[in-house]
């Protein structure tokens, strides 16, 4: 038998926040690349990337919050 204590809930939450941030970063990179392919300048691509990151992160945090409340 294994008598290890259960993992802390804070550790799992931190890992989910890291996954959400990395997912948002990928979304931002894809949005920036797609915007730059249309001939947009660097500043416009950066603005689109920032907006995509913020939107994706907000959605991820909302999903994580709703999942935590359903427990």
N, CA, C and O atoms as a Tripos MOL2 file, in Angstrom:
@<TRIPOS>MOLECULE
protein
  284   283    71     0     0
PROTEIN
NO_CHARGES

@<TRIPOS>ATOM
      1 N           0.8210   -1.1770    0.0000 N.3       1 UNK1
      2 CA          0.0000    0.0000    0.0000 C.3       1 UNK1
      3 C           0.8630    1.2360    0.0000 C.2       1 UNK1
      4 O           1.9290    1.2780    0.6130 O.2       1 UNK1
      5 N           0.3900    2.2210   -0.6850 N.am      2 UNK2
      6 CA          1.1010    3.4930   -0.7680 C.3       2 UNK2
      7 C           0.4340    4.4820    0.1830 C.2       2 UNK2
      8 O          -0.7750    4.7010    0.1050 O.2       2 UNK2
      9 N           1.2140    5.0770    1.0760 N.am      3 UNK3
     10 CA          0.6350    5.9760    2.0630 C.3       3 UNK3
     11 C           1.0700    7.4160    1.8330 C.2       3 UNK3
     12 O           1.4080    8.1200    2.7850 O.2       3 UNK3
     13 N           1.0640    7.8620    0.5770 N.am      4 UNK4
     14 CA          1.4110    9.2470    0.2810 C.3       4 UNK4
     15 C           0.2040   10.1400    0.5160 C.2       4 UNK4
     16 O          -0.9290    9.7440    0.2430 O.2       4 UNK4
     17 N           0.4450   11.3540    1.0260 N.am      5 UNK5
     18 CA         -0.6850   12.2640    1.2330 C.3       5 UNK5
     19 C          -1.2290   12.7480   -0.1120 C.2       5 UNK5
     20 O          -0.4920   12.7940   -1.0970 O.2       5 UNK5
     21 N          -2.5050   13.1050   -0.1590 N.am      6 UNK6
     22 CA         -3.0740   13.6110   -1.4230 C.3       6 UNK6
     23 C          -2.4210   14.9340   -1.8150 C.2       6 UNK6
     24 O          -1.9890   15.6910   -0.9460 O.2       6 UNK6
     25 N          -2.3470   15.2180   -3.1090 N.am      7 UNK7
     26 CA         -1.7230   16.4750   -3.5400 C.3       7 UNK7
     27 C          -2.5380   17.6830   -3.0800 C.2       7 UNK7
     28 O          -3.7510   17.6070   -2.8810 O.2       7 UNK7
     29 N          -1.8310   18.7930   -2.9200 N.am      8 UNK8
     30 CA         -2.4950   20.0230   -2.4910 C.3       8 UNK8
     31 C          -3.3910   20.5570   -3.5960 C.2       8 UNK8
     32 O          -3.0230   20.4710   -4.7680 O.2       8 UNK8
     33 N          -4.5550   21.1060   -3.2640 N.am      9 UNK9
     34 CA         -5.4080   21.6870   -4.3060 C.3       9 UNK9
     35 C          -4.7740   22.9120   -4.9520 C.2       9 UNK9
     36 O          -5.0570   23.2020   -6.1140 O.2       9 UNK9
     37 N          -3.9300   23.6320   -4.2340 N.am     10 UNK10
     38 CA         -3.2600   24.8080   -4.7850 C.3      10 UNK10
     39 C          -2.2810   24.4390   -5.8800 C.2      10 UNK10
     40 O          -2.0930   25.2020   -6.8280 O.2      10 UNK10
     41 N          -1.6520   23.2730   -5.7620 N.am     11 UNK11
     42 CA         -0.6950   22.8260   -6.7780 C.3      11 UNK11
     43 C          -1.4210   22.5130   -8.0800 C.2      11 UNK11
     44 O          -0.9430   22.8670   -9.1580 O.2      11 UNK11
     45 N          -2.5460   21.8680   -7.9900 N.am     12 UNK12
     46 CA         -3.3140   21.5460   -9.1890 C.3      12 UNK12
     47 C          -3.8310   22.8160   -9.8540 C.2      12 UNK12
     48 O          -3.8390   22.9220  -11.0810 O.2      12 UNK12
     49 N          -4.2580   23.7690   -9.0500 N.am     13 UNK13
     50 CA         -4.7430   25.0360   -9.6030 C.3      13 UNK13
     51 C          -3.6270   25.7810  -10.3260 C.2      13 UNK13
     52 O          -3.8510   26.3650  -11.3860 O.2      13 UNK13
     53 N          -2.4360   25.7590   -9.7570 N.am     14 UNK14
     54 CA         -1.2950   26.4150  -10.3930 C.3      14 UNK14
     55 C          -0.9720   25.7740  -11.7340 C.2      14 UNK14
     56 O          -0.6560   26.4680  -12.7000 O.2      14 UNK14
     57 N          -1.0500   24.4680  -11.7920 N.am     15 UNK15
     58 CA         -0.7910   23.7790  -13.0580 C.3      15 UNK15
     59 C          -1.8420   24.1290  -14.1060 C.2      15 UNK15
     60 O          -1.5030   24.3370  -15.2710 O.2      15 UNK15
     61 N          -3.0980   24.1940  -13.7130 N.am     16 UNK16
     62 CA         -4.1580   24.5680  -14.6590 C.3      16 UNK16
     63 C          -3.9920   26.0040  -15.1400 C.2      16 UNK16
     64 O          -4.2740   26.3020  -16.3000 O.2      16 UNK16
     65 N          -3.5370   26.9010  -14.2610 N.am     17 UNK17
     66 CA         -3.2780   28.2820  -14.6760 C.3      17 UNK17
     67 C          -2.1270   28.3480  -15.6710 C.2      17 UNK17
     68 O          -2.1560   29.1440  -16.6090 O.2      17 UNK17
     69 N          -1.1190   27.5130  -15.4650 N.am     18 UNK18
     70 CA         -0.0020   27.4580  -16.4120 C.3      18 UNK18
     71 C          -0.4630   26.9250  -17.7640 C.2      18 UNK18
     72 O          -0.0420   27.4330  -18.8030 O.2      18 UNK18
     73 N          -1.3160   25.9160  -17.7630 N.am     19 UNK19
     74 CA         -1.8600   25.3770  -19.0170 C.3      19 UNK19
     75 C          -2.6900   26.4420  -19.7310 C.2      19 UNK19
     76 O          -2.6080   26.5780  -20.9520 O.2      19 UNK19
     77 N          -3.4800   27.1880  -18.9820 N.am     20 UNK20
     78 CA         -4.2970   28.2490  -19.5750 C.3      20 UNK20
     79 C          -3.4200   29.3390  -20.1850 C.2      20 UNK20
     80 O          -3.7180   29.8410  -21.2690 O.2      20 UNK20
     81 N          -2.3510   29.7030  -19.5010 N.am     21 UNK21
     82 CA         -1.4500   30.7290  -20.0210 C.3      21 UNK21
     83 C          -0.7400   30.2540  -21.2830 C.2      21 UNK21
     84 O          -0.6000   31.0180  -22.2380 O.2      21 UNK21
     85 N          -0.2940   29.0100  -21.2980 N.am     22 UNK22
     86 CA          0.3730   28.4840  -22.4870 C.3      22 UNK22
     87 C          -0.5920   28.3660  -23.6670 C.2      22 UNK22
     88 O          -0.2210   28.6610  -24.8030 O.2      22 UNK22
     89 N          -1.8110   27.9410  -23.4050 N.am     23 UNK23
     90 CA         -2.8180   27.8680  -24.4630 C.3      23 UNK23
     91 C          -3.0950   29.2600  -25.0220 C.2      23 UNK23
     92 O          -3.1950   29.4350  -26.2360 O.2      23 UNK23
     93 N          -3.2180   30.2380  -24.1470 N.am     24 UNK24
     94 CA         -3.4620   31.6150  -24.5810 C.3      24 UNK24
     95 C          -2.2890   32.1480  -25.3910 C.2      24 UNK24
     96 O          -2.4810   32.8980  -26.3480 O.2      24 UNK24
     97 N          -1.0850   31.7660  -25.0150 N.am     25 UNK25
     98 CA          0.1030   32.1810  -25.7620 C.3      25 UNK25
     99 C           0.0850   31.5980  -27.1760 C.2      25 UNK25
    100 O           0.4290   32.2880  -28.1350 O.2      25 UNK25
    101 N          -0.3080   30.3570  -27.3050 N.am     26 UNK26
    102 CA         -0.3990   29.7410  -28.6370 C.3      26 UNK26
    103 C          -1.4570   30.4500  -29.4770 C.2      26 UNK26
    104 O          -1.2380   30.7000  -30.6620 O.2      26 UNK26
    105 N          -2.5860   30.7710  -28.8830 N.am     27 UNK27
    106 CA         -3.6350   31.4970  -29.5980 C.3      27 UNK27
    107 C          -3.1190   32.8520  -30.0610 C.2      27 UNK27
    108 O          -3.3760   33.2650  -31.1920 O.2      27 UNK27
    109 N          -2.3920   33.5460  -29.1890 N.am     28 UNK28
    110 CA         -1.8470   34.8570  -29.5380 C.3      28 UNK28
    111 C          -0.8280   34.7540  -30.6650 C.2      28 UNK28
    112 O          -0.8210   35.5910  -31.5690 O.2      28 UNK28
    113 N           0.0300   33.7440  -30.6250 N.am     29 UNK29
    114 CA          1.0180   33.5560  -31.6850 C.3      29 UNK29
    115 C           0.3490   33.2880  -33.0280 C.2      29 UNK29
    116 O           0.7500   33.8530  -34.0460 O.2      29 UNK29
    117 N          -0.6500   32.4430  -33.0340 N.am     30 UNK30
    118 CA         -1.3570   32.1400  -34.2810 C.3      30 UNK30
    119 C          -2.0570   33.3830  -34.8090 C.2      30 UNK30
    120 O          -2.0190   33.6510  -36.0100 O.2      30 UNK30
    121 N          -2.6910   34.1400  -33.9330 N.am     31 UNK31
    122 CA         -3.3790   35.3610  -34.3640 C.3      31 UNK31
    123 C          -2.3880   36.3700  -34.9300 C.2      31 UNK31
    124 O          -2.6620   37.0060  -35.9480 O.2      31 UNK31
    125 N          -1.2420   36.5200  -34.2790 N.am     32 UNK32
    126 CA         -0.2360   37.4530  -34.7690 C.3      32 UNK32
    127 C           0.3400   37.0410  -36.1120 C.2      32 UNK32
    128 O           0.5490   37.8810  -36.9870 O.2      32 UNK32
    129 N           0.5960   35.7580  -36.2740 N.am     33 UNK33
    130 CA          1.1250   35.2570  -37.5430 C.3      33 UNK33
    131 C           0.1060   35.4450  -38.6550 C.2      33 UNK33
    132 O           0.4530   35.8780  -39.7540 O.2      33 UNK33
    133 N          -1.1470   35.1210  -38.3720 N.am     34 UNK34
    134 CA         -2.1870   35.2990  -39.3980 C.3      34 UNK34
    135 C          -2.3470   36.7660  -39.7720 C.2      34 UNK34
    136 O          -2.5340   37.0910  -40.9440 O.2      34 UNK34
    137 N          -2.2760   37.6510  -38.7860 N.am     35 UNK35
    138 CA         -2.4160   39.0800  -39.0700 C.3      35 UNK35
    139 C          -1.2360   39.5920  -39.8800 C.2      35 UNK35
    140 O          -1.4170   40.4140  -40.7790 O.2      35 UNK35
    141 N          -0.0290   39.1220  -39.5790 N.am     36 UNK36
    142 CA          1.1380   39.5870  -40.3280 C.3      36 UNK36
    143 C           1.1260   39.0670  -41.7640 C.2      36 UNK36
    144 O           1.7130   39.6870  -42.6500 O.2      36 UNK36
    145 N           0.4700   37.9460  -41.9980 N.am     37 UNK37
    146 CA          0.3730   37.4010  -43.3530 C.3      37 UNK37
    147 C          -0.5540   38.2290  -44.2360 C.2      37 UNK37
    148 O          -0.5130   38.1040  -45.4600 O.2      37 UNK37
    149 N          -1.3740   39.0550  -43.6430 N.am     38 UNK38
    150 CA         -2.2670   39.9150  -44.4330 C.3      38 UNK38
    151 C          -1.5730   41.1960  -44.8620 C.2      38 UNK38
    152 O          -2.1670   42.0230  -45.5540 O.2      38 UNK38
    153 N          -0.3100   41.3670  -44.4540 N.am     39 UNK39
    154 CA          0.4310   42.5650  -44.8230 C.3      39 UNK39
    155 C           0.3950   43.6500  -43.7680 C.2      39 UNK39
    156 O           0.8400   44.7700  -44.0170 O.2      39 UNK39
    157 N          -0.1230   43.3410  -42.6060 N.am     40 UNK40
    158 CA         -0.1870   44.3330  -41.5280 C.3      40 UNK40
    159 C           1.2070   44.5740  -40.9690 C.2      40 UNK40
    160 O           2.0900   43.7230  -41.0770 O.2      40 UNK40
    161 N           1.3900   45.7310  -40.3780 N.am     41 UNK41
    162 CA          2.6680   46.0680  -39.7710 C.3      41 UNK41
    163 C           2.8620   45.3690  -38.4380 C.2      41 UNK41
    164 O           1.9690   44.6940  -37.9260 O.2      41 UNK41
    165 N           4.0540   45.5510  -37.8930 N.am     42 UNK42
    166 CA          4.4050   44.9060  -36.6250 C.3      42 UNK42
    167 C           3.5180   45.3910  -35.4810 C.2      42 UNK42
    168 O           3.0840   44.5920  -34.6520 O.2      42 UNK42
    169 N           3.2490   46.6840  -35.4330 N.am     43 UNK43
    170 CA          2.4370   47.2320  -34.3410 C.3      43 UNK43
    171 C           1.0100   46.6810  -34.3820 C.2      43 UNK43
    172 O           0.4470   46.3320  -33.3440 O.2      43 UNK43
    173 N           0.4370   46.6050  -35.5620 N.am     44 UNK44
    174 CA         -0.9310   46.0810  -35.6710 C.3      44 UNK44
    175 C          -0.9830   44.6000  -35.3230 C.2      44 UNK44
    176 O          -1.9260   44.1440  -34.6750 O.2      44 UNK44
    177 N           0.0210   43.8550  -35.7480 N.am     45 UNK45
    178 CA          0.0780   42.4310  -35.4090 C.3      45 UNK45
    179 C           0.2210   42.2300  -33.9050 C.2      45 UNK45
    180 O          -0.3830   41.3220  -33.3340 O.2      45 UNK45
    181 N           1.0260   43.0860  -33.2600 N.am     46 UNK46
    182 CA          1.2060   42.9840  -31.8170 C.3      46 UNK46
    183 C          -0.0930   43.3090  -31.0760 C.2      46 UNK46
    184 O          -0.4150   42.6740  -30.0730 O.2      46 UNK46
    185 N          -0.8320   44.2960  -31.5720 N.am     47 UNK47
    186 CA         -2.1140   44.6320  -30.9400 C.3      47 UNK47
    187 C          -3.1160   43.4930  -31.0640 C.2      47 UNK47
    188 O          -3.8380   43.1860  -30.1160 O.2      47 UNK47
    189 N          -3.1580   42.8700  -32.2350 N.am     48 UNK48
    190 CA         -4.0650   41.7390  -32.4370 C.3      48 UNK48
    191 C          -3.6590   40.5690  -31.5370 C.2      48 UNK48
    192 O          -4.5110   39.9020  -30.9500 O.2      48 UNK48
    193 N          -2.3460   40.3290  -31.4360 N.am     49 UNK49
    194 CA         -1.8530   39.2480  -30.5780 C.3      49 UNK49
    195 C          -2.2090   39.4980  -29.1140 C.2      49 UNK49
    196 O          -2.6240   38.5810  -28.4050 O.2      49 UNK49
    197 N          -2.0440   40.7310  -28.6710 N.am     50 UNK50
    198 CA         -2.3900   41.0630  -27.2920 C.3      50 UNK50
    199 C          -3.8680   40.8830  -27.0040 C.2      50 UNK50
    200 O          -4.2510   40.3790  -25.9480 O.2      50 UNK50
    201 N          -4.6890   41.3000  -27.9480 N.am     51 UNK51
    202 CA         -6.1310   41.1130  -27.7790 C.3      51 UNK51
    203 C          -6.5230   39.6500  -27.7670 C.2      51 UNK51
    204 O          -7.3880   39.2350  -26.9950 O.2      51 UNK51
    205 N          -5.8860   38.8740  -28.6230 N.am     52 UNK52
    206 CA         -6.1830   37.4330  -28.6650 C.3      52 UNK52
    207 C          -5.7480   36.7590  -27.3710 C.2      52 UNK52
    208 O          -6.4540   35.8950  -26.8500 O.2      52 UNK52
    209 N          -4.5820   37.1510  -26.8480 N.am     53 UNK53
    210 CA         -4.1180   36.5690  -25.5860 C.3      53 UNK53
    211 C          -5.0760   36.9110  -24.4460 C.2      53 UNK53
    212 O          -5.4680   36.0380  -23.6720 O.2      53 UNK53
    213 N          -5.4450   38.1740  -24.3500 N.am     54 UNK54
    214 CA         -6.3350   38.6030  -23.2650 C.3      54 UNK54
    215 C          -7.6890   37.9010  -23.3390 C.2      54 UNK54
    216 O          -8.2350   37.4790  -22.3190 O.2      54 UNK54
    217 N          -8.2180   37.7820  -24.5380 N.am     55 UNK55
    218 CA         -9.5150   37.1270  -24.7040 C.3      55 UNK55
    219 C          -9.4370   35.6420  -24.3640 C.2      55 UNK55
    220 O         -10.2950   35.1170  -23.6550 O.2      55 UNK55
    221 N          -8.4110   34.9710  -24.8690 N.am     56 UNK56
    222 CA         -8.2680   33.5430  -24.5920 C.3      56 UNK56
    223 C          -8.0350   33.2890  -23.1120 C.2      56 UNK56
    224 O          -8.5900   32.3440  -22.5510 O.2      56 UNK56
    225 N          -7.2230   34.1170  -22.4780 N.am     57 UNK57
    226 CA         -6.9540   33.9380  -21.0400 C.3      57 UNK57
    227 C          -8.2080   34.1810  -20.2160 C.2      57 UNK57
    228 O          -8.4710   33.4580  -19.2550 O.2      57 UNK57
    229 N          -8.9850   35.1980  -20.5880 N.am     58 UNK58
    230 CA        -10.2310   35.4670  -19.8630 C.3      58 UNK58
    231 C         -11.2040   34.2950  -19.9970 C.2      58 UNK58
    232 O         -11.8590   33.9140  -19.0270 O.2      58 UNK58
    233 N         -11.2970   33.7340  -21.1850 N.am     59 UNK59
    234 CA        -12.1790   32.5800  -21.3810 C.3      59 UNK59
    235 C         -11.6900   31.3690  -20.5930 C.2      59 UNK59
    236 O         -12.4920   30.6550  -19.9900 O.2      59 UNK59
    237 N         -10.3860   31.1360  -20.5960 N.am     60 UNK60
    238 CA         -9.8320   30.0200  -19.8270 C.3      60 UNK60
    239 C         -10.0900   30.1880  -18.3320 C.2      60 UNK60
    240 O         -10.4560   29.2310  -17.6500 O.2      60 UNK60
    241 N          -9.8970   31.4000  -17.8300 N.am     61 UNK61
    242 CA        -10.1420   31.6410  -16.4090 C.3      61 UNK61
    243 C         -11.6210   31.4760  -16.0580 C.2      61 UNK61
    244 O         -11.9550   30.9940  -14.9750 O.2      61 UNK61
    245 N         -12.4950   31.8730  -16.9660 N.am     62 UNK62
    246 CA        -13.9290   31.6820  -16.7180 C.3      62 UNK62
    247 C         -14.2900   30.1980  -16.6730 C.2      62 UNK62
    248 O         -15.0780   29.7690  -15.8310 O.2      62 UNK62
    249 N         -13.7140   29.4300  -17.5730 N.am     63 UNK63
    250 CA        -13.9700   27.9870  -17.5920 C.3      63 UNK63
    251 C         -13.4220   27.3330  -16.3260 C.2      63 UNK63
    252 O         -14.0960   26.5020  -15.7170 O.2      63 UNK63
    253 N         -12.1990   27.7030  -15.9260 N.am     64 UNK64
    254 CA        -11.6200   27.1320  -14.7100 C.3      64 UNK64
    255 C         -12.4350   27.5090  -13.4690 C.2      64 UNK64
    256 O         -12.6110   26.6900  -12.5660 O.2      64 UNK64
    257 N         -12.9240   28.7340  -13.4280 N.am     65 UNK65
    258 CA        -13.7390   29.1720  -12.2940 C.3      65 UNK65
    259 C         -15.0600   28.4110  -12.2530 C.2      65 UNK65
    260 O         -15.5120   27.9920  -11.1880 O.2      65 UNK65
    261 N         -15.6670   28.2390  -13.4080 N.am     66 UNK66
    262 CA        -16.9420   27.4890  -13.4500 C.3      66 UNK66
    263 C         -16.7280   26.0290  -13.0940 C.2      66 UNK66
    264 O         -17.5750   25.4260  -12.4340 O.2      66 UNK66
    265 N         -15.6230   25.4550  -13.5130 N.am     67 UNK67
    266 CA        -15.3410   24.0600  -13.1860 C.3      67 UNK67
    267 C         -15.0900   23.8930  -11.7020 C.2      67 UNK67
    268 O         -15.4690   22.8750  -11.1220 O.2      67 UNK67
    269 N         -14.4510   24.8820  -11.0740 N.am     68 UNK68
    270 CA        -14.1820   24.7960   -9.6400 C.3      68 UNK68
    271 C         -15.4790   24.9390   -8.8410 C.2      68 UNK68
    272 O         -15.6490   24.2840   -7.8130 O.2      68 UNK68
    273 N         -16.3820   25.7830   -9.3020 N.am     69 UNK69
    274 CA        -17.6400   25.9820   -8.5630 C.3      69 UNK69
    275 C         -18.5690   24.7820   -8.6750 C.2      69 UNK69
    276 O         -19.4130   24.5750   -7.8040 O.2      69 UNK69
    277 N         -18.4280   23.9900   -9.7320 N.am     70 UNK70
    278 CA        -19.3230   22.8540   -9.9190 C.3      70 UNK70
    279 C         -18.9680   21.6750   -9.0200 C.2      70 UNK70
    280 O         -19.7220   20.7060   -8.9380 O.2      70 UNK70
    281 N         -17.8290   21.7560   -8.3510 N.am     71 UNK71
    282 CA        -17.4270   20.6480   -7.4560 C.3      71 UNK71
    283 C         -18.1560   20.6690   -6.1660 C.2      71 UNK71
    284 O         -17.9300   19.8090   -5.3150 O.2      71 UNK71
@<TRIPOS>BOND
     1     1     2 1
     2     2     3 1
     3     3     4 2
     4     3     5 am
     5     5     6 1
     6     6     7 1
     7     7     8 2
     8     7     9 am
     9     9    10 1
    10    10    11 1
    11    11    12 2
    12    11    13 am
    13    13    14 1
    14    14    15 1
    15    15    16 2
    16    15    17 am
    17    17    18 1
    18    18    19 1
    19    19    20 2
    20    19    21 am
    21    21    22 1
    22    22    23 1
    23    23    24 2
    24    23    25 am
    25    25    26 1
    26    26    27 1
    27    27    28 2
    28    27    29 am
    29    29    30 1
    30    30    31 1
    31    31    32 2
    32    31    33 am
    33    33    34 1
    34    34    35 1
    35    35    36 2
    36    35    37 am
    37    37    38 1
    38    38    39 1
    39    39    40 2
    40    39    41 am
    41    41    42 1
    42    42    43 1
    43    43    44 2
    44    43    45 am
    45    45    46 1
    46    46    47 1
    47    47    48 2
    48    47    49 am
    49    49    50 1
    50    50    51 1
    51    51    52 2
    52    51    53 am
    53    53    54 1
    54    54    55 1
    55    55    56 2
    56    55    57 am
    57    57    58 1
    58    58    59 1
    59    59    60 2
    60    59    61 am
    61    61    62 1
    62    62    63 1
    63    63    64 2
    64    63    65 am
    65    65    66 1
    66    66    67 1
    67    67    68 2
    68    67    69 am
    69    69    70 1
    70    70    71 1
    71    71    72 2
    72    71    73 am
    73    73    74 1
    74    74    75 1
    75    75    76 2
    76    75    77 am
    77    77    78 1
    78    78    79 1
    79    79    80 2
    80    79    81 am
    81    81    82 1
    82    82    83 1
    83    83    84 2
    84    83    85 am
    85    85    86 1
    86    86    87 1
    87    87    88 2
    88    87    89 am
    89    89    90 1
    90    90    91 1
    91    91    92 2
    92    91    93 am
    93    93    94 1
    94    94    95 1
    95    95    96 2
    96    95    97 am
    97    97    98 1
    98    98    99 1
    99    99   100 2
   100    99   101 am
   101   101   102 1
   102   102   103 1
   103   103   104 2
   104   103   105 am
   105   105   106 1
   106   106   107 1
   107   107   108 2
   108   107   109 am
   109   109   110 1
   110   110   111 1
   111   111   112 2
   112   111   113 am
   113   113   114 1
   114   114   115 1
   115   115   116 2
   116   115   117 am
   117   117   118 1
   118   118   119 1
   119   119   120 2
   120   119   121 am
   121   121   122 1
   122   122   123 1
   123   123   124 2
   124   123   125 am
   125   125   126 1
   126   126   127 1
   127   127   128 2
   128   127   129 am
   129   129   130 1
   130   130   131 1
   131   131   132 2
   132   131   133 am
   133   133   134 1
   134   134   135 1
   135   135   136 2
   136   135   137 am
   137   137   138 1
   138   138   139 1
   139   139   140 2
   140   139   141 am
   141   141   142 1
   142   142   143 1
   143   143   144 2
   144   143   145 am
   145   145   146 1
   146   146   147 1
   147   147   148 2
   148   147   149 am
   149   149   150 1
   150   150   151 1
   151   151   152 2
   152   151   153 am
   153   153   154 1
   154   154   155 1
   155   155   156 2
   156   155   157 am
   157   157   158 1
   158   158   159 1
   159   159   160 2
   160   159   161 am
   161   161   162 1
   162   162   163 1
   163   163   164 2
   164   163   165 am
   165   165   166 1
   166   166   167 1
   167   167   168 2
   168   167   169 am
   169   169   170 1
   170   170   171 1
   171   171   172 2
   172   171   173 am
   173   173   174 1
   174   174   175 1
   175   175   176 2
   176   175   177 am
   177   177   178 1
   178   178   179 1
   179   179   180 2
   180   179   181 am
   181   181   182 1
   182   182   183 1
   183   183   184 2
   184   183   185 am
   185   185   186 1
   186   186   187 1
   187   187   188 2
   188   187   189 am
   189   189   190 1
   190   190   191 1
   191   191   192 2
   192   191   193 am
   193   193   194 1
   194   194   195 1
   195   195   196 2
   196   195   197 am
   197   197   198 1
   198   198   199 1
   199   199   200 2
   200   199   201 am
   201   201   202 1
   202   202   203 1
   203   203   204 2
   204   203   205 am
   205   205   206 1
   206   206   207 1
   207   207   208 2
   208   207   209 am
   209   209   210 1
   210   210   211 1
   211   211   212 2
   212   211   213 am
   213   213   214 1
   214   214   215 1
   215   215   216 2
   216   215   217 am
   217   217   218 1
   218   218   219 1
   219   219   220 2
   220   219   221 am
   221   221   222 1
   222   222   223 1
   223   223   224 2
   224   223   225 am
   225   225   226 1
   226   226   227 1
   227   227   228 2
   228   227   229 am
   229   229   230 1
   230   230   231 1
   231   231   232 2
   232   231   233 am
   233   233   234 1
   234   234   235 1
   235   235   236 2
   236   235   237 am
   237   237   238 1
   238   238   239 1
   239   239   240 2
   240   239   241 am
   241   241   242 1
   242   242   243 1
   243   243   244 2
   244   243   245 am
   245   245   246 1
   246   246   247 1
   247   247   248 2
   248   247   249 am
   249   249   250 1
   250   250   251 1
   251   251   252 2
   252   251   253 am
   253   253   254 1
   254   254   255 1
   255   255   256 2
   256   255   257 am
   257   257   258 1
   258   258   259 1
   259   259   260 2
   260   259   261 am
   261   261   262 1
   262   262   263 1
   263   263   264 2
   264   263   265 am
   265   265   266 1
   266   266   267 1
   267   267   268 2
   268   267   269 am
   269   269   270 1
   270   270   271 1
   271   271   272 2
   272   271   273 am
   273   273   274 1
   274   274   275 1
   275   275   276 2
   276   275   277 am
   277   277   278 1
   278   278   279 1
   279   279   280 2
   280   279   281 am
   281   281   282 1
   282   282   283 1
   283   283   284 2
@<TRIPOS>SUBSTRUCTURE
     1 UNK1         2 RESIDUE 1 A UNK
     2 UNK2         6 RESIDUE 1 A UNK
     3 UNK3        10 RESIDUE 1 A UNK
     4 UNK4        14 RESIDUE 1 A UNK
     5 UNK5        18 RESIDUE 1 A UNK
     6 UNK6        22 RESIDUE 1 A UNK
     7 UNK7        26 RESIDUE 1 A UNK
     8 UNK8        30 RESIDUE 1 A UNK
     9 UNK9        34 RESIDUE 1 A UNK
    10 UNK10       38 RESIDUE 1 A UNK
    11 UNK11       42 RESIDUE 1 A UNK
    12 UNK12       46 RESIDUE 1 A UNK
    13 UNK13       50 RESIDUE 1 A UNK
    14 UNK14       54 RESIDUE 1 A UNK
    15 UNK15       58 RESIDUE 1 A UNK
    16 UNK16       62 RESIDUE 1 A UNK
    17 UNK17       66 RESIDUE 1 A UNK
    18 UNK18       70 RESIDUE 1 A UNK
    19 UNK19       74 RESIDUE 1 A UNK
    20 UNK20       78 RESIDUE 1 A UNK
    21 UNK21       82 RESIDUE 1 A UNK
    22 UNK22       86 RESIDUE 1 A UNK
    23 UNK23       90 RESIDUE 1 A UNK
    24 UNK24       94 RESIDUE 1 A UNK
    25 UNK25       98 RESIDUE 1 A UNK
    26 UNK26      102 RESIDUE 1 A UNK
    27 UNK27      106 RESIDUE 1 A UNK
    28 UNK28      110 RESIDUE 1 A UNK
    29 UNK29      114 RESIDUE 1 A UNK
    30 UNK30      118 RESIDUE 1 A UNK
    31 UNK31      122 RESIDUE 1 A UNK
    32 UNK32      126 RESIDUE 1 A UNK
    33 UNK33      130 RESIDUE 1 A UNK
    34 UNK34      134 RESIDUE 1 A UNK
    35 UNK35      138 RESIDUE 1 A UNK
    36 UNK36      142 RESIDUE 1 A UNK
    37 UNK37      146 RESIDUE 1 A UNK
    38 UNK38      150 RESIDUE 1 A UNK
    39 UNK39      154 RESIDUE 1 A UNK
    40 UNK40      158 RESIDUE 1 A UNK
    41 UNK41      162 RESIDUE 1 A UNK
    42 UNK42      166 RESIDUE 1 A UNK
    43 UNK43      170 RESIDUE 1 A UNK
    44 UNK44      174 RESIDUE 1 A UNK
    45 UNK45      178 RESIDUE 1 A UNK
    46 UNK46      182 RESIDUE 1 A UNK
    47 UNK47      186 RESIDUE 1 A UNK
    48 UNK48      190 RESIDUE 1 A UNK
    49 UNK49      194 RESIDUE 1 A UNK
    50 UNK50      198 RESIDUE 1 A UNK
    51 UNK51      202 RESIDUE 1 A UNK
    52 UNK52      206 RESIDUE 1 A UNK
    53 UNK53      210 RESIDUE 1 A UNK
    54 UNK54      214 RESIDUE 1 A UNK
    55 UNK55      218 RESIDUE 1 A UNK
    56 UNK56      222 RESIDUE 1 A UNK
    57 UNK57      226 RESIDUE 1 A UNK
    58 UNK58      230 RESIDUE 1 A UNK
    59 UNK59      234 RESIDUE 1 A UNK
    60 UNK60      238 RESIDUE 1 A UNK
    61 UNK61      242 RESIDUE 1 A UNK
    62 UNK62      246 RESIDUE 1 A UNK
    63 UNK63      250 RESIDUE 1 A UNK
    64 UNK64      254 RESIDUE 1 A UNK
    65 UNK65      258 RESIDUE 1 A UNK
    66 UNK66      262 RESIDUE 1 A UNK
    67 UNK67      266 RESIDUE 1 A UNK
    68 UNK68      270 RESIDUE 1 A UNK
    69 UNK69      274 RESIDUE 1 A UNK
    70 UNK70      278 RESIDUE 1 A UNK
    71 UNK71      282 RESIDUE 1 A UNK
